[in-house]
Amino acid sequence: MKFLFVNGPNLNLLGTRQPEVYGRTTLGAVETRCREIAREAGADLIAFQSNHEGALIDFLQQHRDAAGAIINPGGLAHTSIVLRDAVADCPFPVVEVHISDISAREDFRRRSYLGEVAADRVIGRGVAGYEVALRWLIDNPGGSESRPPTRLGVRGPGPRSVT
């Protein structure tokens, strides 16, 4: 069983870019912790980060045999319909993660296109949100558990259908 750990633009700078918003923990440290959690559950974690929208889509499409994915799309959450469509097409559950509370930030950050198709969302929990997302995937094979709408620090699904 494998889970995907997908991170979008600028997340390679986690720990140094705007630490007052995103904290000082590096993406490598978050990946290491999630890899440990996955291993404890008998799973592999395949990590990928890119600053390029198409590369993220290619990665998701190349790993259609995954059991689930965590994705922090960064700023692409607010702009990318094609990434939204790629997530909607995934045959596995995808959990959207945002380190900061996007609902309390600038107006343009408040809407995530992925929220409409993610099986679950973890918003505003800091880097610990990645662990919460991975544990949700482990505990909900196939994304079977339904949740209420997302609020700060609370998880919840968007519909899995594409219109």
Backbone as a chain_set.jsonl record, in Angstrom:
{"seq": "MKFLFVNGPNLNLLGTRQPEVYGRTTLGAVETRCREIAREAGADLIAFQSNHEGALIDFLQQHRDAAGAIINPGGLAHTSIVLRDAVADCPFPVVEVHISDISAREDFRRRSYLGEVAADRVIGRGVAGYEVALRWLIDNPGGSESRPPTRLGVRGPGPRSVT", "coords": {"N": [[0.861, -1.174, 0.0], [0.53, 2.216, -0.822], [0.916, 5.667, -0.114], [0.56, 8.977, -1.321], [2.457, 11.953, -1.062], [2.127, 15.037, -1.67], [3.247, 18.158, -2.719], [2.893, 21.552, -3.554], [3.767, 24.656, -5.272], [6.346, 26.641, -3.862], [6.486, 25.291, -1.452], [8.795, 23.919, -1.07], [10.348, 25.701, 0.221], [9.528, 25.682, 2.796], [9.802, 26.378, 6.212], [11.628, 28.383, 5.968], [10.456, 30.352, 4.397], [8.286, 32.929, 5.022], [8.066, 32.395, 7.964], [6.506, 33.273, 10.071], [3.954, 32.758, 9.281], [3.923, 30.111, 8.296], [5.564, 28.631, 9.939], [8.613, 27.094, 11.24], [9.393, 24.559, 10.632], [10.802, 22.293, 8.366], [9.998, 21.088, 5.028], [11.209, 18.661, 4.527], [11.472, 17.616, 7.138], [8.781, 17.29, 7.833], [8.03, 15.423, 5.923], [9.672, 13.242, 6.692], [8.556, 12.591, 9.206], [5.936, 11.879, 8.42], [6.533, 9.716, 6.796], [7.452, 7.89, 8.707], [5.059, 7.435, 10.127], [3.504, 6.27, 8.107], [5.04, 3.95, 7.601], [4.735, 2.634, 10.07], [2.142, 1.865, 9.768], [2.366, -0.014, 7.869], [2.72, 0.857, 5.279], [3.938, 2.553, 2.312], [5.363, 5.77, 1.655], [5.264, 8.054, -0.858], [6.931, 10.777, -1.857], [6.588, 14.026, -3.315], [7.419, 17.146, -4.662], [6.742, 20.106, -6.384], [7.181, 23.125, -8.212], [5.656, 23.468, -10.351], [2.659, 23.303, -12.022], [1.796, 21.378, -14.011], [3.59, 19.271, -13.555], [2.764, 18.347, -11.054], [0.241, 17.342, -11.702], [0.983, 15.354, -13.573], [2.373, 13.645, -11.816], [0.317, 12.744, -10.054], [-1.275, 11.362, -11.916], [0.483, 9.381, -12.761], [0.599, 7.735, -10.605], [-1.721, 6.197, -10.135], [-2.325, 3.896, -8.844], [-2.142, 4.259, -6.157], [-3.095, 4.235, -2.655], [-4.1, 6.464, -1.515], [-3.845, 10.076, -1.192], [-2.111, 12.893, 0.082], [-2.364, 16.281, -0.375], [-0.885, 19.395, -0.569], [-1.584, 22.033, -2.217], [-0.566, 24.558, -2.26], [-0.533, 27.893, -3.475], [-1.816, 27.177, -5.828], [-4.232, 26.09, -5.192], [-6.102, 28.074, -5.225], [-6.304, 28.925, -7.781], [-6.137, 26.978, -9.802], [-7.921, 25.214, -11.989], [-7.403, 23.016, -13.575], [-5.757, 21.42, -11.943], [-7.568, 20.853, -9.955], [-9.37, 19.298, -11.475], [-7.706, 17.118, -12.046], [-7.326, 16.066, -9.473], [-9.969, 15.395, -8.904], [-10.252, 13.302, -10.671], [-8.723, 11.301, -9.602], [-8.487, 7.908, -8.608], [-8.456, 7.321, -5.971], [-8.792, 8.404, -2.521], [-8.204, 11.851, -1.813], [-6.656, 14.06, 0.342], [-6.826, 17.364, 1.153], [-4.506, 19.706, 2.293], [-3.786, 22.595, 4.165], [-1.477, 24.651, 5.656], [-1.788, 27.123, 6.949], [-4.65, 29.023, 8.075], [-6.663, 29.381, 5.607], [-9.091, 30.619, 5.31], [-9.007, 32.842, 6.853], [-7.294, 34.564, 5.723], [-6.063, 36.643, 2.995], [-8.582, 37.785, 0.693], [-8.419, 36.496, -1.857], [-7.32, 34.048, -1.226], [-9.213, 32.563, 0.033], [-10.905, 30.78, -1.24], [-10.791, 27.474, -2.327], [-10.322, 25.54, -5.085], [-9.877, 22.822, -5.007], [-11.157, 21.983, -2.743], [-13.72, 21.308, -3.421], [-13.59, 18.749, -4.422], [-11.982, 17.163, -2.849], [-11.554, 14.377, -0.65], [-11.32, 14.818, 2.0], [-10.377, 17.502, 4.195], [-7.804, 19.38, 5.741], [-7.29, 22.132, 7.467], [-5.453, 24.935, 8.51], [-4.031, 23.829, 10.669], [-1.359, 23.965, 11.063], [1.88, 22.438, 10.422], [1.305, 20.015, 11.527], [-1.037, 19.264, 10.41], [-0.516, 17.67, 8.189], [0.102, 15.167, 9.298], [-2.352, 14.594, 10.502], [-3.915, 14.368, 8.216], [-2.709, 12.131, 6.943], [-3.176, 10.129, 8.841], [-5.951, 10.071, 8.689], [-6.294, 9.041, 6.114], [-5.161, 6.489, 6.478], [-6.915, 5.422, 8.388], [-9.301, 5.407, 7.025], [-9.81, 3.65, 4.617], [-10.108, 3.99, 1.164], [-11.499, 6.303, 1.557], [-13.853, 6.266, 3.077], [-15.191, 7.385, 5.312], [-17.486, 9.916, 6.141], [-17.562, 13.47, 6.583], [-18.331, 16.572, 8.325], [-18.647, 19.923, 6.891], [-15.587, 21.742, 6.263], [-13.92, 23.612, 8.741], [-11.9, 25.95, 10.565], [-9.192, 24.101, 11.556], [-10.723, 21.827, 11.562], [-11.774, 18.904, 9.953], [-13.194, 18.0, 6.796], [-15.166, 16.734, 4.056], [-15.269, 17.52, 0.565], [-17.63, 17.287, -2.112], [-17.271, 14.337, -4.111], [-17.883, 14.288, -6.742], [-17.773, 15.283, -10.19], [-18.707, 18.153, -11.909]], "CA": [[0.0, 0.0, 0.0], [1.31, 3.448, -0.846], [0.262, 6.965, -0.042], [1.301, 10.047, -1.963], [2.696, 13.146, -0.251], [2.296, 15.945, -2.801], [3.339, 19.554, -2.307], [2.971, 22.462, -4.676], [4.715, 25.763, -5.341], [6.958, 27.323, -2.726], [6.579, 24.478, -0.241], [10.195, 23.543, -0.914], [10.94, 26.711, 1.105], [8.919, 25.582, 4.118], [10.781, 26.524, 7.281], [12.333, 29.657, 5.798], [9.565, 31.323, 3.758], [7.24, 33.442, 5.907], [7.924, 31.525, 9.133], [5.432, 33.759, 10.945], [2.709, 32.174, 8.777], [4.038, 28.676, 8.039], [6.409, 27.976, 10.929], [10.036, 26.881, 10.934], [9.628, 23.156, 10.294], [11.062, 22.122, 6.935], [9.225, 20.061, 4.337], [11.914, 17.396, 4.759], [11.12, 17.117, 8.476], [7.386, 16.834, 7.776], [8.056, 14.185, 5.139], [10.257, 12.193, 7.527], [7.558, 12.192, 10.212], [4.845, 11.17, 7.74], [7.081, 8.427, 6.345], [7.442, 7.034, 9.901], [3.661, 7.056, 10.393], [3.112, 5.335, 7.05], [5.751, 2.698, 7.843], [4.086, 1.984, 11.213], [0.875, 1.31, 9.278], [2.679, -0.986, 6.835], [2.565, 1.5, 3.968], [5.011, 3.395, 1.791], [5.017, 7.163, 1.373], [5.974, 8.551, -2.029], [6.894, 12.236, -1.745], [6.863, 14.796, -4.526], [7.17, 18.58, -4.579], [7.081, 20.827, -7.606], [6.68, 24.477, -8.389], [5.022, 23.464, -11.668], [1.32, 22.705, -12.026], [1.748, 20.178, -14.845], [4.344, 18.201, -12.906], [1.898, 17.798, -9.995], [-0.789, 16.554, -12.386], [1.648, 14.157, -14.087], [2.669, 12.761, -10.69], [-0.932, 12.099, -9.631], [-1.708, 10.436, -12.956], [1.433, 8.263, -12.817], [0.463, 6.911, -9.397], [-3.151, 5.891, -9.983], [-2.446, 2.697, -8.017], [-1.979, 4.637, -4.749], [-4.251, 4.053, -1.77], [-4.586, 7.784, -1.147], [-2.866, 11.15, -1.33], [-2.168, 14.167, 0.79], [-1.87, 17.326, -1.261], [-0.899, 20.807, -0.227], [-1.361, 22.626, -3.526], [-0.087, 25.926, -2.15], [-1.359, 28.895, -4.142], [-2.605, 26.599, -6.929], [-5.581, 25.79, -4.69], [-6.981, 29.216, -5.465], [-6.245, 29.336, -9.184], [-5.982, 25.918, -10.792], [-9.039, 24.326, -12.297], [-6.881, 21.756, -14.109], [-5.33, 20.597, -10.814], [-8.831, 20.387, -9.368], [-9.876, 18.212, -12.311], [-6.824, 15.961, -11.854], [-7.66, 15.499, -8.164], [-11.29, 14.771, -9.039], [-10.094, 12.086, -11.459], [-7.954, 10.292, -8.866], [-9.317, 6.788, -8.172], [-8.202, 7.164, -4.543], [-9.126, 9.629, -1.791], [-7.182, 12.888, -1.707], [-6.88, 14.976, 1.453], [-6.221, 18.671, 0.936], [-3.915, 20.281, 3.5], [-3.231, 23.952, 4.164], [-0.84, 24.896, 6.94], [-2.435, 28.294, 7.547], [-6.103, 29.085, 7.938], [-6.89, 30.157, 4.387], [-10.329, 31.396, 5.426], [-8.723, 34.062, 7.611], [-6.244, 35.311, 5.022], [-6.537, 37.545, 1.954], [-9.785, 37.311, -0.002], [-8.123, 35.593, -2.964], [-6.917, 32.743, -0.691], [-10.301, 31.941, 0.803], [-11.574, 29.725, -2.005], [-9.939, 26.438, -2.889], [-11.01, 24.698, -6.063], [-9.738, 21.423, -4.623], [-12.106, 21.682, -1.674], [-14.938, 20.745, -4.009], [-13.388, 17.362, -4.835], [-11.177, 16.426, -1.874], [-12.289, 13.476, 0.243], [-11.219, 15.406, 3.328], [-9.547, 18.705, 4.207], [-7.243, 19.765, 7.032], [-6.971, 23.535, 7.233], [-5.087, 25.77, 9.651], [-3.502, 23.05, 11.795], [0.096, 23.979, 10.982], [2.423, 21.261, 9.747], [0.662, 18.823, 12.101], [-2.136, 18.898, 9.522], [-0.093, 16.575, 7.329], [-0.061, 13.931, 10.066], [-3.798, 14.375, 10.638], [-4.381, 13.905, 6.908], [-2.228, 10.768, 6.716], [-3.91, 9.216, 9.742], [-7.304, 9.937, 8.14], [-6.203, 8.102, 4.994], [-4.914, 5.158, 7.037], [-8.112, 4.98, 9.112], [-10.468, 5.433, 6.135], [-9.435, 3.14, 3.29], [-11.069, 4.369, 0.132], [-12.167, 7.559, 1.909], [-15.22, 5.862, 3.392], [-15.84, 8.151, 6.384], [-17.911, 11.257, 5.733], [-17.313, 14.479, 7.606], [-19.014, 17.843, 8.099], [-17.847, 20.913, 6.161], [-14.341, 22.174, 6.888], [-13.752, 24.867, 9.456], [-10.539, 26.038, 11.081], [-8.745, 22.972, 12.354], [-11.676, 20.73, 11.488], [-11.71, 18.286, 8.638], [-14.471, 17.69, 6.156], [-15.018, 16.455, 2.639], [-16.021, 18.157, -0.5], [-18.212, 16.226, -2.906], [-16.314, 13.672, -4.982], [-18.374, 14.27, -8.11], [-17.332, 16.349, -11.079], [-19.846, 18.687, -12.665]], "C": [[0.901, 1.229, 0.0], [0.402, 4.667, -0.794], [1.173, 7.993, -0.688], [1.345, 11.263, -1.049], [3.101, 14.23, -1.24], [2.251, 17.395, -2.317], [3.621, 20.446, -3.497], [3.97, 23.59, -4.495], [5.071, 26.362, -3.992], [7.076, 26.474, -1.47], [7.969, 23.889, -0.04], [10.916, 24.516, 0.023], [10.35, 26.693, 2.515], [10.016, 25.589, 5.188], [11.546, 27.829, 7.19], [11.441, 30.727, 5.186], [8.422, 31.674, 4.704], [7.035, 32.552, 7.144], [6.843, 31.984, 10.109], [4.071, 33.217, 10.517], [2.786, 30.651, 8.775], [4.914, 27.927, 9.038], [7.825, 27.749, 10.425], [10.364, 25.428, 10.597], [9.794, 23.026, 8.786], [10.151, 21.044, 6.34], [9.876, 18.697, 4.528], [11.571, 16.786, 6.104], [9.69, 16.595, 8.505], [7.316, 15.504, 7.02], [8.592, 13.017, 5.964], [9.252, 11.684, 8.542], [6.418, 11.411, 9.566], [5.301, 9.807, 7.233], [7.089, 7.428, 7.511], [6.027, 6.541, 10.2], [3.185, 6.031, 9.369], [3.755, 3.971, 7.289], [5.117, 1.923, 8.996], [2.778, 1.324, 10.799], [1.103, 0.277, 8.166], [2.565, -0.433, 5.423], [3.843, 2.244, 3.584], [4.474, 4.802, 1.582], [5.896, 7.621, 0.22], [5.819, 10.07, -2.035], [7.263, 12.899, -3.065], [6.517, 16.253, -4.258], [7.571, 19.19, -5.903], [6.488, 22.223, -7.564], [5.901, 24.6, -9.694], [3.726, 22.654, -11.655], [1.269, 21.393, -12.805], [2.486, 19.007, -14.238], [3.527, 17.552, -11.791], [0.827, 16.898, -10.605], [-0.188, 15.266, -12.922], [1.903, 13.158, -12.963], [1.41, 12.023, -10.223], [-1.374, 11.049, -10.644], [-0.787, 9.22, -13.056], [1.297, 7.317, -11.64], [-0.999, 6.584, -9.105], [-3.382, 4.651, -9.129], [-2.271, 3.002, -6.525], [-3.26, 4.36, -3.969], [-4.855, 5.385, -1.357], [-3.482, 8.805, -1.292], [-3.181, 12.293, -0.386], [-1.657, 15.19, -0.209], [-1.998, 18.685, -0.587], [-0.572, 21.509, -1.533], [-0.777, 24.028, -3.464], [-1.054, 26.864, -2.843], [-2.176, 28.353, -5.301], [-4.026, 26.24, -6.482], [-6.582, 26.853, -5.114], [-7.09, 29.599, -6.938], [-6.395, 28.213, -10.195], [-7.192, 25.007, -10.925], [-8.517, 22.997, -12.829], [-6.336, 20.859, -12.997], [-6.551, 20.047, -10.088], [-9.371, 19.198, -10.15], [-9.023, 16.957, -12.167], [-7.101, 15.285, -10.517], [-9.008, 14.79, -8.236], [-11.199, 13.437, -9.773], [-9.308, 10.994, -10.734], [-8.885, 9.176, -8.4], [-9.162, 6.479, -6.683], [-8.574, 8.462, -3.833], [-7.925, 10.568, -1.686], [-7.587, 13.821, -0.573], [-6.107, 16.255, 1.17], [-5.747, 19.232, 2.27], [-3.486, 21.718, 3.222], [-2.714, 24.224, 5.565], [-1.514, 26.055, 7.664], [-3.951, 28.201, 7.346], [-6.434, 29.98, 6.747], [-8.163, 30.992, 4.457], [-10.128, 32.712, 6.162], [-7.657, 34.928, 6.946], [-6.855, 36.216, 3.958], [-7.728, 36.931, 1.216], [-9.474, 36.275, -1.074], [-7.687, 34.203, -2.495], [-8.074, 31.969, -0.065], [-11.02, 30.825, 0.071], [-10.543, 28.758, -2.537], [-10.766, 25.61, -3.852], [-10.931, 23.22, -5.681], [-10.725, 21.018, -3.542], [-13.385, 21.049, -2.179], [-14.81, 19.258, -4.305], [-12.558, 16.537, -3.86], [-12.066, 15.546, -1.005], [-12.324, 14.03, 1.655], [-10.301, 16.618, 3.22], [-9.057, 18.943, 5.626], [-6.658, 21.163, 6.839], [-6.572, 24.207, 8.54], [-4.566, 25.026, 10.857], [-1.977, 23.064, 11.831], [0.588, 22.731, 10.267], [1.872, 19.959, 10.331], [-0.517, 18.372, 11.244], [-1.781, 17.773, 8.573], [-0.281, 15.228, 8.033], [-1.539, 13.588, 10.23], [-4.344, 13.807, 9.334], [-3.96, 12.461, 6.647], [-2.968, 9.776, 7.602], [-5.354, 9.023, 9.255], [-7.291, 8.934, 6.991], [-6.013, 6.667, 5.481], [-6.178, 4.593, 7.666], [-9.348, 4.858, 8.226], [-10.096, 4.944, 4.738], [-10.518, 3.473, 2.266], [-11.822, 5.644, 0.448], [-13.595, 7.356, 2.353], [-15.928, 6.703, 4.445], [-16.261, 9.524, 5.873], [-17.747, 12.22, 6.904], [-18.128, 15.727, 7.309], [-18.111, 18.809, 7.342], [-16.637, 21.385, 6.966], [-14.488, 23.524, 7.566], [-12.334, 24.868, 9.985], [-10.229, 24.826, 11.949], [-9.663, 21.778, 12.327], [-11.638, 20.192, 10.068], [-13.109, 18.079, 8.095], [-14.312, 17.532, 4.676], [-15.693, 17.479, 1.759], [-16.662, 17.021, -1.282], [-17.167, 15.607, -3.826], [-16.784, 13.661, -6.428], [-17.841, 15.462, -8.896], [-18.528, 16.837, -11.852], [-19.413, 19.2, -14.001]], "O": [[1.9, 1.285, 0.718], [-0.7, 4.689, -1.342], [2.397, 7.893, -0.614], [0.378, 11.56, -0.348], [4.271, 14.338, -1.608], [1.334, 17.798, -1.601], [4.469, 20.145, -4.336], [4.892, 23.504, -3.683], [4.225, 26.557, -3.119], [7.713, 26.9, -0.506], [8.287, 23.41, 1.049], [11.976, 24.19, 0.558], [10.633, 27.573, 3.327], [11.023, 24.889, 5.071], [12.055, 28.332, 8.191], [11.656, 31.912, 5.44], [7.676, 30.794, 5.134], [5.945, 32.015, 7.344], [6.322, 31.182, 10.885], [3.13, 33.219, 11.311], [1.847, 29.974, 9.193], [4.993, 26.7, 8.981], [8.182, 28.163, 9.322], [11.518, 25.113, 10.305], [9.012, 23.589, 8.019], [9.61, 20.202, 7.057], [9.182, 17.691, 4.675], [11.396, 15.572, 6.208], [9.415, 15.572, 9.133], [6.622, 14.578, 7.439], [8.026, 11.924, 5.935], [9.109, 10.475, 8.721], [5.98, 10.394, 10.104], [4.527, 8.85, 7.245], [6.769, 6.255, 7.323], [5.826, 5.362, 10.493], [2.541, 5.043, 9.722], [3.081, 2.945, 7.189], [4.973, 0.703, 8.921], [2.353, 0.341, 11.406], [0.146, -0.243, 7.592], [2.338, -1.186, 4.476], [4.702, 2.522, 4.421], [3.279, 4.997, 1.361], [7.123, 7.58, 0.309], [4.714, 10.588, -2.198], [8.111, 12.42, -3.818], [5.464, 16.562, -3.701], [8.603, 18.842, -6.478], [5.44, 22.462, -6.964], [5.529, 25.701, -10.098], [3.718, 21.471, -11.317], [0.747, 20.398, -12.301], [2.058, 17.862, -14.386], [3.591, 16.337, -11.604], [0.542, 15.82, -10.083], [-0.771, 14.196, -12.752], [1.676, 11.96, -13.134], [1.442, 10.809, -10.022], [-1.804, 9.961, -10.26], [-1.247, 8.133, -13.407], [1.828, 6.207, -11.674], [-1.451, 6.684, -7.964], [-4.515, 4.38, -8.729], [-2.254, 2.078, -5.712], [-4.349, 4.264, -4.533], [-5.997, 5.435, -0.899], [-2.32, 8.452, -1.491], [-4.336, 12.609, -0.102], [-0.613, 14.979, -0.828], [-3.064, 19.068, -0.105], [0.594, 21.576, -1.922], [-0.517, 24.632, -4.505], [-2.266, 26.652, -2.801], [-3.137, 28.996, -5.724], [-4.921, 26.103, -7.317], [-7.759, 26.567, -5.333], [-7.866, 30.482, -7.303], [-6.749, 28.472, -11.345], [-7.444, 24.147, -10.081], [-9.116, 21.953, -12.569], [-6.444, 19.637, -13.102], [-6.554, 18.893, -9.657], [-9.784, 18.2, -9.558], [-9.555, 15.847, -12.164], [-7.109, 14.056, -10.437], [-9.167, 13.701, -7.685], [-11.996, 12.535, -9.514], [-9.241, 9.865, -11.22], [-9.955, 9.452, -7.857], [-9.687, 5.477, -6.198], [-8.664, 9.511, -4.471], [-6.789, 10.133, -1.496], [-8.715, 14.311, -0.53], [-4.892, 16.232, 0.974], [-6.488, 19.235, 3.253], [-2.901, 22.016, 2.181], [-3.437, 24.047, 6.546], [-1.779, 25.97, 8.863], [-4.446, 27.401, 6.551], [-6.476, 31.203, 6.879], [-8.293, 31.977, 3.73], [-10.981, 33.597, 6.103], [-7.178, 35.9, 7.53], [-8.045, 36.523, 4.019], [-7.857, 35.709, 1.131], [-10.188, 35.279, -1.194], [-7.685, 33.267, -3.293], [-7.898, 30.816, 0.327], [-11.683, 30.002, 0.703], [-9.541, 29.163, -3.127], [-11.792, 25.044, -3.475], [-11.836, 22.451, -6.006], [-11.091, 19.848, -3.435], [-14.061, 20.332, -1.442], [-15.823, 18.57, -4.428], [-12.443, 15.323, -4.031], [-13.189, 15.921, -0.666], [-13.247, 13.746, 2.419], [-9.536, 16.742, 2.264], [-9.791, 18.736, 6.592], [-5.662, 21.345, 6.14], [-7.259, 24.071, 9.553], [-4.647, 25.539, 11.973], [-1.365, 22.269, 12.545], [-0.18, 22.048, 9.59], [1.965, 18.91, 9.693], [-0.949, 17.224, 11.341], [-2.654, 16.995, 8.186], [-0.763, 14.268, 7.433], [-1.929, 12.426, 10.109], [-5.144, 12.871, 9.347], [-4.765, 11.655, 6.18], [-3.342, 8.695, 7.147], [-5.915, 7.936, 9.394], [-8.171, 8.078, 6.901], [-6.633, 5.742, 4.957], [-6.48, 3.412, 7.496], [-10.343, 4.264, 8.64], [-10.07, 5.726, 3.787], [-11.704, 3.249, 2.506], [-12.703, 6.038, -0.316], [-14.464, 8.173, 2.048], [-17.159, 6.733, 4.471], [-15.467, 10.218, 5.238], [-17.79, 11.819, 8.067], [-18.571, 15.928, 6.178], [-16.924, 18.534, 7.172], [-16.67, 21.42, 8.196], [-15.1, 24.449, 7.031], [-11.633, 23.864, 9.858], [-10.909, 24.56, 12.94], [-9.401, 20.793, 13.017], [-11.486, 20.946, 9.107], [-14.08, 17.994, 8.847], [-13.414, 18.13, 4.082], [-16.585, 18.208, 2.192], [-16.253, 15.873, -1.114], [-16.259, 16.306, -4.275], [-16.119, 13.062, -7.272], [-17.505, 16.503, -8.332], [-19.289, 16.037, -12.395], [-20.239, 19.686, -14.774]]}, "num_chains": 1, "name": "protein.A"}
